[in-house]
Amino acid sequence: MLRVIVYGLKVFGMINVTNLKLDSKGCLGVRVDLPSCSSPLLLIMAEKGFVMCGFLNVEAAERLNVAAAVVSGVKTFDDVLNAQIKAVTSKAKGMGVEVGMLGVEALRRMI
């Protein structure tokens, strides 16, 4: 179960950093509201990797050898958690993250 902690940091009204709890473990949610765009850039970081929206590049994450998974069509942190994973890096696969699983399951493997 996800519980969003009440405090967060908002920068310039466009960047929001929020502490999230997933199964009593801490994660960090980053939301960037982009100018002239109806969909935000979203990222939830766990201790060993992250789940990112489709704005971010999985090929770059692969080259950097990080554990990353991609979801698409998301507008909130809850959407990220409930969306199906569309792509993963090799490092994420090594943690048991698979295409088709939910974002929340991917993050549990990255904590």
Biopython code that builds the backbone (N, CA, C, O; Angstrom):
import numpy as np
from Bio.PDB.StructureBuilder import StructureBuilder

atoms = [
    (1, "MET", "N", (0.838, -1.183, 0.000)),
    (1, "MET", "CA", (0.000, 0.000, 0.000)),
    (1, "MET", "C", (0.877, 1.238, 0.000)),
    (1, "MET", "O", (1.847, 1.320, 0.754)),
    (2, "LEU", "N", (0.543, 2.187, -0.832)),
    (2, "LEU", "CA", (1.288, 3.428, -0.941)),
    (2, "LEU", "C", (0.680, 4.465, -0.024)),
    (2, "LEU", "O", (-0.537, 4.650, 0.001)),
    (3, "ARG", "N", (1.538, 5.147, 0.734)),
    (3, "ARG", "CA", (1.078, 6.259, 1.556)),
    (3, "ARG", "C", (1.956, 7.456, 1.231)),
    (3, "ARG", "O", (3.172, 7.407, 1.422)),
    (4, "VAL", "N", (1.364, 8.505, 0.754)),
    (4, "VAL", "CA", (2.124, 9.709, 0.452)),
    (4, "VAL", "C", (2.259, 10.514, 1.729)),
    (4, "VAL", "O", (1.263, 10.833, 2.377)),
    (5, "ILE", "N", (3.486, 10.842, 2.090)),
    (5, "ILE", "CA", (3.736, 11.666, 3.267)),
    (5, "ILE", "C", (3.294, 13.086, 2.953)),
    (5, "ILE", "O", (3.405, 13.544, 1.816)),
    (6, "VAL", "N", (2.799, 13.769, 3.956)),
    (6, "VAL", "CA", (2.151, 15.058, 3.771)),
    (6, "VAL", "C", (3.087, 16.132, 3.228)),
    (6, "VAL", "O", (2.621, 17.038, 2.538)),
    (7, "TYR", "N", (4.358, 16.071, 3.505)),
    (7, "TYR", "CA", (5.234, 17.150, 3.063)),
    (7, "TYR", "C", (5.942, 16.801, 1.764)),
    (7, "TYR", "O", (6.141, 15.633, 1.430)),
    (8, "GLY", "N", (6.306, 17.825, 1.060)),
    (8, "GLY", "CA", (7.033, 17.684, -0.192)),
    (8, "GLY", "C", (7.709, 19.003, -0.490)),
    (8, "GLY", "O", (7.569, 19.968, 0.261)),
    (9, "LEU", "N", (8.431, 19.043, -1.572)),
    (9, "LEU", "CA", (9.132, 20.250, -1.975)),
    (9, "LEU", "C", (8.647, 20.625, -3.361)),
    (9, "LEU", "O", (8.649, 19.799, -4.273)),
    (10, "LYS", "N", (8.236, 21.858, -3.515)),
    (10, "LYS", "CA", (7.773, 22.325, -4.816)),
    (10, "LYS", "C", (8.694, 23.460, -5.250)),
    (10, "LYS", "O", (8.883, 24.428, -4.514)),
    (11, "VAL", "N", (9.260, 23.340, -6.435)),
    (11, "VAL", "CA", (10.211, 24.318, -6.930)),
    (11, "VAL", "C", (9.623, 25.019, -8.148)),
    (11, "VAL", "O", (9.256, 24.367, -9.126)),
    (12, "PHE", "N", (9.534, 26.337, -8.090)),
    (12, "PHE", "CA", (9.056, 27.149, -9.205)),
    (12, "PHE", "C", (7.668, 26.742, -9.685)),
    (12, "PHE", "O", (7.297, 27.065, -10.813)),
    (13, "GLY", "N", (6.904, 26.054, -8.875)),
    (13, "GLY", "CA", (5.562, 25.646, -9.251)),
    (13, "GLY", "C", (5.532, 24.585, -10.336)),
    (13, "GLY", "O", (4.456, 24.218, -10.810)),
    (14, "MET", "N", (6.703, 24.080, -10.742)),
    (14, "MET", "CA", (6.759, 23.113, -11.831)),
    (14, "MET", "C", (7.359, 21.777, -11.402)),
    (14, "MET", "O", (7.043, 20.746, -11.995)),
    (15, "ILE", "N", (8.206, 21.776, -10.399)),
    (15, "ILE", "CA", (8.879, 20.560, -9.964)),
    (15, "ILE", "C", (8.422, 20.236, -8.549)),
    (15, "ILE", "O", (8.510, 21.067, -7.645)),
    (16, "ASN", "N", (7.930, 19.010, -8.375)),
    (16, "ASN", "CA", (7.432, 18.576, -7.074)),
    (16, "ASN", "C", (8.171, 17.303, -6.676)),
    (16, "ASN", "O", (8.160, 16.316, -7.411)),
    (17, "VAL", "N", (8.810, 17.329, -5.515)),
    (17, "VAL", "CA", (9.519, 16.166, -4.979)),
    (17, "VAL", "C", (8.766, 15.721, -3.730)),
    (17, "VAL", "O", (8.571, 16.508, -2.804)),
    (18, "THR", "N", (8.342, 14.455, -3.708)),
    (18, "THR", "CA", (7.484, 13.947, -2.639)),
    (18, "THR", "C", (8.045, 12.659, -2.067)),
    (18, "THR", "O", (8.436, 11.757, -2.808)),
    (19, "ASN", "N", (8.084, 12.576, -0.745)),
    (19, "ASN", "CA", (8.451, 11.325, -0.087)),
    (19, "ASN", "C", (7.257, 10.382, -0.140)),
    (19, "ASN", "O", (6.144, 10.768, 0.215)),
    (20, "LEU", "N", (7.481, 9.154, -0.580)),
    (20, "LEU", "CA", (6.434, 8.142, -0.672)),
    (20, "LEU", "C", (6.830, 6.935, 0.176)),
    (20, "LEU", "O", (8.016, 6.658, 0.357)),
    (21, "LYS", "N", (5.852, 6.234, 0.683)),
    (21, "LYS", "CA", (6.093, 4.984, 1.418)),
    (21, "LYS", "C", (5.481, 3.840, 0.633)),
    (21, "LYS", "O", (4.333, 3.920, 0.197)),
    (22, "LEU", "N", (6.239, 2.788, 0.456)),
    (22, "LEU", "CA", (5.780, 1.585, -0.215)),
    (22, "LEU", "C", (6.132, 0.413, 0.686)),
    (22, "LEU", "O", (7.308, 0.093, 0.861)),
    (23, "ASP", "N", (5.114, -0.231, 1.261)),
    (23, "ASP", "CA", (5.352, -1.336, 2.199)),
    (23, "ASP", "C", (6.303, -0.914, 3.306)),
    (23, "ASP", "O", (7.219, -1.661, 3.651)),
    (24, "SER", "N", (6.102, 0.262, 3.862)),
    (24, "SER", "CA", (6.884, 0.853, 4.956)),
    (24, "SER", "C", (8.311, 1.219, 4.553)),
    (24, "SER", "O", (9.113, 1.592, 5.410)),
    (25, "LYS", "N", (8.638, 1.121, 3.281)),
    (25, "LYS", "CA", (9.954, 1.529, 2.784)),
    (25, "LYS", "C", (9.819, 2.879, 2.092)),
    (25, "LYS", "O", (8.766, 3.190, 1.534)),
    (26, "GLY", "N", (10.864, 3.668, 2.126)),
    (26, "GLY", "CA", (10.823, 4.984, 1.522)),
    (26, "GLY", "C", (11.177, 4.983, 0.048)),
    (26, "GLY", "O", (12.096, 4.288, -0.385)),
    (27, "CYS", "N", (10.446, 5.760, -0.705)),
    (27, "CYS", "CA", (10.727, 6.029, -2.116)),
    (27, "CYS", "C", (10.599, 7.531, -2.312)),
    (27, "CYS", "O", (10.011, 8.229, -1.486)),
    (28, "LEU", "N", (11.149, 8.015, -3.398)),
    (28, "LEU", "CA", (11.071, 9.434, -3.696)),
    (28, "LEU", "C", (10.366, 9.627, -5.024)),
    (28, "LEU", "O", (10.784, 9.070, -6.040)),
    (29, "GLY", "N", (9.305, 10.407, -5.023)),
    (29, "GLY", "CA", (8.567, 10.700, -6.249)),
    (29, "GLY", "C", (8.953, 12.071, -6.773)),
    (29, "GLY", "O", (9.012, 13.040, -6.016)),
    (30, "VAL", "N", (9.215, 12.149, -8.068)),
    (30, "VAL", "CA", (9.547, 13.416, -8.716)),
    (30, "VAL", "C", (8.528, 13.651, -9.835)),
    (30, "VAL", "O", (8.314, 12.788, -10.687)),
    (31, "ARG", "N", (7.913, 14.816, -9.819)),
    (31, "ARG", "CA", (6.931, 15.198, -10.837)),
    (31, "ARG", "C", (7.354, 16.548, -11.409)),
    (31, "ARG", "O", (7.585, 17.503, -10.667)),
    (32, "VAL", "N", (7.452, 16.615, -12.721)),
    (32, "VAL", "CA", (7.781, 17.869, -13.389)),
    (32, "VAL", "C", (6.627, 18.206, -14.329)),
    (32, "VAL", "O", (6.341, 17.471, -15.274)),
    (33, "ASP", "N", (5.971, 19.331, -14.051)),
    (33, "ASP", "CA", (4.911, 19.817, -14.933)),
    (33, "ASP", "C", (5.580, 20.643, -16.024)),
    (33, "ASP", "O", (6.124, 21.717, -15.769)),
    (34, "LEU", "N", (5.529, 20.123, -17.229)),
    (34, "LEU", "CA", (6.230, 20.732, -18.354)),
    (34, "LEU", "C", (5.381, 21.814, -19.014)),
    (34, "LEU", "O", (4.163, 21.670, -19.117)),
    (35, "PRO", "N", (6.016, 22.894, -19.461)),
    (35, "PRO", "CA", (5.261, 23.963, -20.118)),
    (35, "PRO", "C", (4.595, 23.454, -21.397)),
    (35, "PRO", "O", (5.188, 22.684, -22.152)),
    (36, "SER", "N", (3.377, 23.886, -21.626)),
    (36, "SER", "CA", (2.629, 23.564, -22.851)),
    (36, "SER", "C", (2.453, 22.070, -23.068)),
    (36, "SER", "O", (2.406, 21.612, -24.210)),
    (37, "CYS", "N", (2.356, 21.303, -21.982)),
    (37, "CYS", "CA", (2.199, 19.851, -22.093)),
    (37, "CYS", "C", (1.196, 19.385, -21.033)),
    (37, "CYS", "O", (1.304, 19.765, -19.867)),
    (38, "SER", "N", (0.238, 18.575, -21.429)),
    (38, "SER", "CA", (-0.787, 18.132, -20.488)),
    (38, "SER", "C", (-0.332, 16.964, -19.619)),
    (38, "SER", "O", (-0.961, 16.682, -18.599)),
    (39, "SER", "N", (0.747, 16.279, -19.999)),
    (39, "SER", "CA", (1.250, 15.144, -19.219)),
    (39, "SER", "C", (2.534, 15.526, -18.499)),
    (39, "SER", "O", (3.432, 16.114, -19.103)),
    (40, "PRO", "N", (2.631, 15.196, -17.204)),
    (40, "PRO", "CA", (3.853, 15.513, -16.463)),
    (40, "PRO", "C", (4.932, 14.455, -16.695)),
    (40, "PRO", "O", (4.641, 13.340, -17.127)),
    (41, "LEU", "N", (6.165, 14.817, -16.404)),
    (41, "LEU", "CA", (7.260, 13.863, -16.335)),
    (41, "LEU", "C", (7.226, 13.285, -14.927)),
    (41, "LEU", "O", (7.246, 14.038, -13.954)),
    (42, "LEU", "N", (7.174, 11.953, -14.799)),
    (42, "LEU", "CA", (7.065, 11.302, -13.494)),
    (42, "LEU", "C", (8.165, 10.260, -13.323)),
    (42, "LEU", "O", (8.546, 9.570, -14.269)),
    (43, "LEU", "N", (8.664, 10.163, -12.094)),
    (43, "LEU", "CA", (9.714, 9.221, -11.749)),
    (43, "LEU", "C", (9.535, 8.845, -10.283)),
    (43, "LEU", "O", (9.359, 9.719, -9.434)),
    (44, "ILE", "N", (9.578, 7.550, -9.982)),
    (44, "ILE", "CA", (9.597, 7.110, -8.589)),
    (44, "ILE", "C", (10.886, 6.338, -8.386)),
    (44, "ILE", "O", (11.137, 5.331, -9.048)),
    (45, "MET", "N", (11.709, 6.831, -7.449)),
    (45, "MET", "CA", (13.010, 6.229, -7.176)),
    (45, "MET", "C", (12.958, 5.388, -5.910)),
    (45, "MET", "O", (12.453, 5.823, -4.875)),
    (46, "ALA", "N", (13.492, 4.174, -6.012)),
    (46, "ALA", "CA", (13.676, 3.293, -4.866)),
    (46, "ALA", "C", (15.183, 3.228, -4.581)),
    (46, "ALA", "O", (15.973, 3.897, -5.247)),
    (47, "GLU", "N", (15.566, 2.437, -3.613)),
    (47, "GLU", "CA", (16.971, 2.365, -3.209)),
    (47, "GLU", "C", (17.888, 1.871, -4.335)),
    (47, "GLU", "O", (19.010, 2.356, -4.477)),
    (48, "LYS", "N", (17.411, 0.907, -5.135)),
    (48, "LYS", "CA", (18.278, 0.270, -6.127)),
    (48, "LYS", "C", (17.881, 0.536, -7.572)),
    (48, "LYS", "O", (18.491, -0.020, -8.485)),
    (49, "GLY", "N", (16.877, 1.369, -7.799)),
    (49, "GLY", "CA", (16.445, 1.647, -9.165)),
    (49, "GLY", "C", (15.232, 2.548, -9.180)),
    (49, "GLY", "O", (14.849, 3.115, -8.157)),
    (50, "PHE", "N", (14.625, 2.675, -10.360)),
    (50, "PHE", "CA", (13.490, 3.582, -10.479)),
    (50, "PHE", "C", (12.548, 3.156, -11.587)),
    (50, "PHE", "O", (12.917, 2.432, -12.512)),
    (51, "VAL", "N", (11.301, 3.638, -11.458)),
    (51, "VAL", "CA", (10.291, 3.476, -12.495)),
    (51, "VAL", "C", (10.025, 4.873, -13.039)),
    (51, "VAL", "O", (9.772, 5.814, -12.286)),
    (52, "MET", "N", (10.087, 4.987, -14.365)),
    (52, "MET", "CA", (9.991, 6.295, -15.003)),
    (52, "MET", "C", (8.903, 6.294, -16.068)),
    (52, "MET", "O", (8.525, 5.245, -16.589)),
    (53, "CYS", "N", (8.410, 7.479, -16.378)),
    (53, "CYS", "CA", (7.423, 7.600, -17.446)),
    (53, "CYS", "C", (8.121, 7.570, -18.799)),
    (53, "CYS", "O", (9.350, 7.577, -18.872)),
    (54, "GLY", "N", (7.345, 7.538, -19.850)),
    (54, "GLY", "CA", (7.875, 7.421, -21.191)),
    (54, "GLY", "C", (8.655, 8.628, -21.691)),
    (54, "GLY", "O", (9.289, 8.547, -22.743)),
    (55, "PHE", "N", (8.629, 9.756, -20.962)),
    (55, "PHE", "CA", (9.450, 10.903, -21.351)),
    (55, "PHE", "C", (10.936, 10.570, -21.261)),
    (55, "PHE", "O", (11.751, 11.131, -21.994)),
    (56, "LEU", "N", (11.283, 9.652, -20.357)),
    (56, "LEU", "CA", (12.683, 9.329, -20.115)),
    (56, "LEU", "C", (13.114, 8.150, -20.976)),
    (56, "LEU", "O", (12.276, 7.354, -21.398)),
    (57, "ASN", "N", (14.387, 8.033, -21.235)),
    (57, "ASN", "CA", (14.918, 7.145, -22.248)),
    (57, "ASN", "C", (15.513, 5.870, -21.652)),
    (57, "ASN", "O", (16.520, 5.927, -20.946)),
    (58, "VAL", "N", (14.896, 4.721, -21.931)),
    (58, "VAL", "CA", (15.370, 3.456, -21.396)),
    (58, "VAL", "C", (16.716, 3.064, -21.999)),
    (58, "VAL", "O", (17.516, 2.402, -21.338)),
    (59, "GLU", "N", (16.978, 3.461, -23.240)),
    (59, "GLU", "CA", (18.269, 3.142, -23.852)),
    (59, "GLU", "C", (19.409, 3.857, -23.126)),
    (59, "GLU", "O", (20.478, 3.281, -22.930)),
    (60, "ALA", "N", (19.185, 5.095, -22.734)),
    (60, "ALA", "CA", (20.191, 5.825, -21.964)),
    (60, "ALA", "C", (20.393, 5.171, -20.603)),
    (60, "ALA", "O", (21.526, 5.047, -20.138)),
    (61, "ALA", "N", (19.314, 4.756, -19.967)),
    (61, "ALA", "CA", (19.414, 4.065, -18.669)),
    (61, "ALA", "C", (20.204, 2.769, -18.816)),
    (61, "ALA", "O", (20.992, 2.416, -17.938)),
    (62, "GLU", "N", (19.995, 2.067, -19.916)),
    (62, "GLU", "CA", (20.743, 0.827, -20.181)),
    (62, "GLU", "C", (22.231, 1.126, -20.320)),
    (62, "GLU", "O", (23.062, 0.438, -19.728)),
    (63, "ARG", "N", (22.567, 2.141, -21.094)),
    (63, "ARG", "CA", (23.976, 2.507, -21.285)),
    (63, "ARG", "C", (24.641, 2.902, -19.977)),
    (63, "ARG", "O", (25.837, 2.678, -19.788)),
    (64, "LEU", "N", (23.862, 3.494, -19.074)),
    (64, "LEU", "CA", (24.396, 3.916, -17.776)),
    (64, "LEU", "C", (24.390, 2.796, -16.742)),
    (64, "LEU", "O", (24.825, 2.988, -15.607)),
    (65, "ASN", "N", (23.890, 1.615, -17.143)),
    (65, "ASN", "CA", (23.865, 0.432, -16.278)),
    (65, "ASN", "C", (23.102, 0.669, -14.975)),
    (65, "ASN", "O", (23.581, 0.338, -13.890)),
    (66, "VAL", "N", (21.908, 1.247, -15.103)),
    (66, "VAL", "CA", (21.047, 1.449, -13.940)),
    (66, "VAL", "C", (19.811, 0.567, -14.056)),
    (66, "VAL", "O", (19.419, 0.171, -15.154)),
    (67, "ALA", "N", (19.206, 0.264, -12.920)),
    (67, "ALA", "CA", (17.962, -0.510, -12.898)),
    (67, "ALA", "C", (16.806, 0.460, -13.122)),
    (67, "ALA", "O", (16.514, 1.305, -12.276)),
    (68, "ALA", "N", (16.159, 0.323, -14.270)),
    (68, "ALA", "CA", (15.064, 1.225, -14.609)),
    (68, "ALA", "C", (13.970, 0.464, -15.337)),
    (68, "ALA", "O", (14.227, -0.498, -16.061)),
    (69, "ALA", "N", (12.738, 0.925, -15.124)),
    (69, "ALA", "CA", (11.575, 0.372, -15.813)),
    (69, "ALA", "C", (10.737, 1.542, -16.309)),
    (69, "ALA", "O", (10.702, 2.600, -15.681)),
    (70, "VAL", "N", (10.061, 1.347, -17.441)),
    (70, "VAL", "CA", (9.284, 2.411, -18.074)),
    (70, "VAL", "C", (7.804, 2.064, -18.062)),
    (70, "VAL", "O", (7.411, 0.934, -18.351)),
    (71, "VAL", "N", (6.990, 3.060, -17.720)),
    (71, "VAL", "CA", (5.535, 2.972, -17.856)),
    (71, "VAL", "C", (5.102, 4.119, -18.762)),
    (71, "VAL", "O", (5.862, 5.065, -18.967)),
    (72, "SER", "N", (3.895, 4.045, -19.303)),
    (72, "SER", "CA", (3.427, 5.136, -20.158)),
    (72, "SER", "C", (1.969, 5.450, -19.866)),
    (72, "SER", "O", (1.254, 4.661, -19.247)),
    (73, "GLY", "N", (1.544, 6.626, -20.327)),
    (73, "GLY", "CA", (0.158, 7.041, -20.139)),
    (73, "GLY", "C", (-0.178, 7.390, -18.707)),
    (73, "GLY", "O", (-1.321, 7.209, -18.287)),
    (74, "VAL", "N", (0.793, 7.889, -17.935)),
    (74, "VAL", "CA", (0.587, 8.163, -16.512)),
    (74, "VAL", "C", (0.567, 9.664, -16.240)),
    (74, "VAL", "O", (1.263, 10.438, -16.897)),
    (75, "LYS", "N", (-0.250, 10.062, -15.252)),
    (75, "LYS", "CA", (-0.348, 11.474, -14.882)),
    (75, "LYS", "C", (-0.162, 11.700, -13.380)),
    (75, "LYS", "O", (-0.046, 12.841, -12.931)),
    (76, "THR", "N", (-0.134, 10.603, -12.599)),
    (76, "THR", "CA", (0.024, 10.712, -11.149)),
    (76, "THR", "C", (0.951, 9.597, -10.668)),
    (76, "THR", "O", (1.235, 8.653, -11.406)),
    (77, "PHE", "N", (1.418, 9.714, -9.427)),
    (77, "PHE", "CA", (2.238, 8.647, -8.842)),
    (77, "PHE", "C", (1.441, 7.345, -8.732)),
    (77, "PHE", "O", (1.979, 6.262, -8.960)),
    (78, "ASP", "N", (0.168, 7.455, -8.385)),
    (78, "ASP", "CA", (-0.669, 6.246, -8.333)),
    (78, "ASP", "C", (-0.757, 5.582, -9.701)),
    (78, "ASP", "O", (-0.744, 4.356, -9.805)),
    (79, "ASP", "N", (-0.845, 6.395, -10.748)),
    (79, "ASP", "CA", (-0.850, 5.836, -12.105)),
    (79, "ASP", "C", (0.440, 5.060, -12.377)),
    (79, "ASP", "O", (0.401, 3.975, -12.957)),
    (80, "VAL", "N", (1.576, 5.609, -11.962)),
    (80, "VAL", "CA", (2.864, 4.925, -12.153)),
    (80, "VAL", "C", (2.842, 3.570, -11.455)),
    (80, "VAL", "O", (3.281, 2.569, -12.022)),
    (81, "LEU", "N", (2.338, 3.538, -10.241)),
    (81, "LEU", "CA", (2.309, 2.291, -9.467)),
    (81, "LEU", "C", (1.394, 1.248, -10.094)),
    (81, "LEU", "O", (1.662, 0.050, -10.003)),
    (82, "ASN", "N", (0.321, 1.696, -10.726)),
    (82, "ASN", "CA", (-0.679, 0.765, -11.259)),
    (82, "ASN", "C", (-0.548, 0.492, -12.757)),
    (82, "ASN", "O", (-1.316, -0.294, -13.313)),
    (83, "ALA", "N", (0.406, 1.127, -13.402)),
    (83, "ALA", "CA", (0.614, 0.926, -14.837)),
    (83, "ALA", "C", (1.495, -0.296, -15.083)),
    (83, "ALA", "O", (2.319, -0.666, -14.247)),
    (84, "GLN", "N", (1.304, -0.910, -16.241)),
    (84, "GLN", "CA", (2.137, -2.047, -16.624)),
    (84, "GLN", "C", (3.482, -1.558, -17.147)),
    (84, "GLN", "O", (3.567, -0.557, -17.859)),
    (85, "ILE", "N", (4.517, -2.279, -16.779)),
    (85, "ILE", "CA", (5.862, -1.973, -17.249)),
    (85, "ILE", "C", (5.937, -2.273, -18.749)),
    (85, "ILE", "O", (5.521, -3.340, -19.201)),
    (86, "LYS", "N", (6.472, -1.317, -19.508)),
    (86, "LYS", "CA", (6.584, -1.449, -20.966)),
    (86, "LYS", "C", (7.994, -1.834, -21.412)),
    (86, "LYS", "O", (8.159, -2.476, -22.449)),
    (87, "ALA", "N", (9.012, -1.448, -20.639)),
    (87, "ALA", "CA", (10.404, -1.737, -20.990)),
    (87, "ALA", "C", (11.238, -1.739, -19.718)),
    (87, "ALA", "O", (10.907, -1.050, -18.753)),
    (88, "VAL", "N", (12.317, -2.510, -19.715)),
    (88, "VAL", "CA", (13.212, -2.590, -18.553)),
    (88, "VAL", "C", (14.659, -2.661, -19.018)),
    (88, "VAL", "O", (14.946, -3.087, -20.137)),
    (89, "THR", "N", (15.553, -2.245, -18.157)),
    (89, "THR", "CA", (16.978, -2.388, -18.441)),
    (89, "THR", "C", (17.442, -3.779, -18.002)),
    (89, "THR", "O", (16.742, -4.475, -17.267)),
    (90, "SER", "N", (18.620, -4.169, -18.458)),
    (90, "SER", "CA", (19.185, -5.464, -18.073)),
    (90, "SER", "C", (19.365, -5.573, -16.568)),
    (90, "SER", "O", (19.107, -6.622, -15.977)),
    (91, "LYS", "N", (19.807, -4.486, -15.955)),
    (91, "LYS", "CA", (20.015, -4.506, -14.502)),
    (91, "LYS", "C", (18.690, -4.725, -13.771)),
    (91, "LYS", "O", (18.652, -5.447, -12.775)),
    (92, "ALA", "N", (17.605, -4.113, -14.250)),
    (92, "ALA", "CA", (16.286, -4.322, -13.643)),
    (92, "ALA", "C", (15.830, -5.764, -13.852)),
    (92, "ALA", "O", (15.256, -6.370, -12.947)),
    (93, "LYS", "N", (16.083, -6.316, -15.040)),
    (93, "LYS", "CA", (15.736, -7.723, -15.291)),
    (93, "LYS", "C", (16.445, -8.634, -14.299)),
    (93, "LYS", "O", (15.868, -9.614, -13.828)),
    (94, "GLY", "N", (17.690, -8.312, -13.982)),
    (94, "GLY", "CA", (18.446, -9.092, -13.006)),
    (94, "GLY", "C", (17.855, -9.051, -11.607)),
    (94, "GLY", "O", (18.160, -9.913, -10.783)),
    (95, "MET", "N", (17.019, -8.070, -11.328)),
    (95, "MET", "CA", (16.333, -7.942, -10.034)),
    (95, "MET", "C", (14.960, -8.594, -10.072)),
    (95, "MET", "O", (14.239, -8.587, -9.074)),
    (96, "GLY", "N", (14.592, -9.162, -11.226)),
    (96, "GLY", "CA", (13.297, -9.810, -11.346)),
    (96, "GLY", "C", (12.201, -8.938, -11.927)),
    (96, "GLY", "O", (11.039, -9.343, -11.943)),
    (97, "VAL", "N", (12.543, -7.751, -12.405)),
    (97, "VAL", "CA", (11.554, -6.858, -13.016)),
    (97, "VAL", "C", (11.303, -7.332, -14.442)),
    (97, "VAL", "O", (12.241, -7.604, -15.192)),
    (98, "GLU", "N", (10.024, -7.429, -14.808)),
    (98, "GLU", "CA", (9.653, -7.941, -16.123)),
    (98, "GLU", "C", (8.627, -7.037, -16.801)),
    (98, "GLU", "O", (7.812, -6.398, -16.137)),
    (99, "VAL", "N", (8.680, -6.993, -18.118)),
    (99, "VAL", "CA", (7.661, -6.294, -18.896)),
    (99, "VAL", "C", (6.308, -6.937, -18.574)),
    (99, "VAL", "O", (6.193, -8.161, -18.526)),
    (100, "GLY", "N", (5.290, -6.106, -18.355)),
    (100, "GLY", "CA", (3.945, -6.594, -18.059)),
    (100, "GLY", "C", (3.575, -6.537, -16.593)),
    (100, "GLY", "O", (2.390, -6.498, -16.259)),
    (101, "MET", "N", (4.578, -6.532, -15.693)),
    (101, "MET", "CA", (4.237, -6.419, -14.267)),
    (101, "MET", "C", (3.862, -4.975, -13.961)),
    (101, "MET", "O", (4.137, -4.077, -14.757)),
    (102, "LEU", "N", (3.242, -4.752, -12.820)),
    (102, "LEU", "CA", (2.847, -3.406, -12.412)),
    (102, "LEU", "C", (4.041, -2.635, -11.863)),
    (102, "LEU", "O", (5.001, -3.222, -11.364)),
    (103, "GLY", "N", (3.964, -1.314, -11.963)),
    (103, "GLY", "CA", (5.017, -0.453, -11.435)),
    (103, "GLY", "C", (5.309, -0.709, -9.977)),
    (103, "GLY", "O", (6.470, -0.694, -9.568)),
    (104, "VAL", "N", (4.278, -0.946, -9.180)),
    (104, "VAL", "CA", (4.472, -1.199, -7.755)),
    (104, "VAL", "C", (5.293, -2.467, -7.524)),
    (104, "VAL", "O", (6.117, -2.507, -6.610)),
    (105, "GLU", "N", (5.082, -3.490, -8.332)),
    (105, "GLU", "CA", (5.847, -4.731, -8.187)),
    (105, "GLU", "C", (7.305, -4.516, -8.585)),
    (105, "GLU", "O", (8.216, -5.055, -7.957)),
    (106, "ALA", "N", (7.511, -3.731, -9.623)),
    (106, "ALA", "CA", (8.889, -3.412, -10.037)),
    (106, "ALA", "C", (9.617, -2.679, -8.913)),
    (106, "ALA", "O", (10.761, -3.005, -8.596)),
    (107, "LEU", "N", (8.953, -1.687, -8.310)),
    (107, "LEU", "CA", (9.589, -0.935, -7.228)),
    (107, "LEU", "C", (9.884, -1.818, -6.027)),
    (107, "LEU", "O", (10.913, -1.647, -5.373)),
    (108, "ARG", "N", (9.003, -2.754, -5.728)),
    (108, "ARG", "CA", (9.260, -3.669, -4.602)),
    (108, "ARG", "C", (10.546, -4.452, -4.819)),
    (108, "ARG", "O", (11.249, -4.765, -3.858)),
    (109, "ARG", "N", (10.858, -4.769, -6.059)),
    (109, "ARG", "CA", (12.092, -5.505, -6.359)),
    (109, "ARG", "C", (13.326, -4.596, -6.330)),
    (109, "ARG", "O", (14.460, -5.071, -6.277)),
    (110, "MET", "N", (13.088, -3.301, -6.366)),
    (110, "MET", "CA", (14.197, -2.336, -6.369)),
    (110, "MET", "C", (14.469, -1.727, -5.001)),
    (110, "MET", "O", (15.397, -0.933, -4.844)),
    (111, "ILE", "N", (13.667, -2.096, -4.017)),
    (111, "ILE", "CA", (13.857, -1.549, -2.652)),
    (111, "ILE", "C", (14.961, -2.334, -1.964)),
    (111, "ILE", "O", (15.292, -2.052, -0.812)),
]
sb = StructureBuilder()
sb.init_structure("model")
sb.init_model(0)
sb.init_chain("A")
sb.init_seg("    ")
for serial, (resi, resn, name, xyz) in enumerate(atoms, 1):
    if name == "N":
        sb.init_residue(resn, " ", resi, " ")
    sb.init_atom(name, np.array(xyz, "f"), 0.0, 1.0, " ", f" {name:<3s}", serial, name[0])
structure = sb.get_structure()
